[in-house]
């Protein structure tokens, strides 16, 4: 039964921390506190994902370019 109480206390502490975090983020979003707003964070996440996608595409294009360059350099029969 001690574990159950500990779990409830941990859940209560986590809820309190989450609530404090939401209030602080709302203050940042409203300009009352310095920091990155939720919109900025979402945009940064989107741009990082997009950048990773571009890097993967660039690697594929480099590999394809090397393959076709090697094909062109091969002697024709």
N, C-alpha and C positions, 0 to 999 in steps of 0.2 A: 504494500500500500504506500510505502514511502516514495517509490518511484513515480506513482501516480500524482502525488502532491508536488513532487519536484517537476514533473512534466507540466502540470497546471501553472506552477510559478514561472517556469521558463516561457510558457505560452503567453502569460500575462506580461512578462518583461518584454517579450518580442513585440507584442501589440503596442505597448507603450513606446518602445523605440521606433516602431513603424509610424506611429501617430506623430511623434516629434519630428521624424524625418519628413513626413508629408507637410507638416506645418512649415518647417524650414524651407522646403522646396517651394511652397506657395509664396513665402516671403521673397525668395529669389525671383520667382516668376513675376511678382508684383513690383520688383525693383527696390524692395525694402532692405534687402540683404545682398551683399556681393556674391557673385558666382554665376555659373552657367544655367540658363533657363532650361525648362523642359523642352521647349521648341529647339533650342540650340543643341541640346543633347540628342534629340531625335534626328536632327539634320546631320550631325556629326556621325551618328551611327549609320545613317543611310549612305553618306558619302564614303565612309570606310568600306561598307559592303560593296558599293559601286566600284571603288578603287580596286578591291580584291578581284572583282569580276573582270575589270580591264586588264589586270596583271595576268590572270589566267588566259584571257583571250590573246594577249600579247605573246605569251609563251607558246601557245598553239600556232600562232602566225609565224613566229621565229622558226619553230620546228618544220613547218610546212615550207617555208622559204629555203631552209637548208636542204630539205629533201629535193625540192625542184631544182635548186642550183646544182646539186650533185647529179641529178638526172641530165641536165643540160651539158655538164662537163664530161659525161661519159661518151666515149667514141661511138659513133653510129655505125651500124653494120651495112 
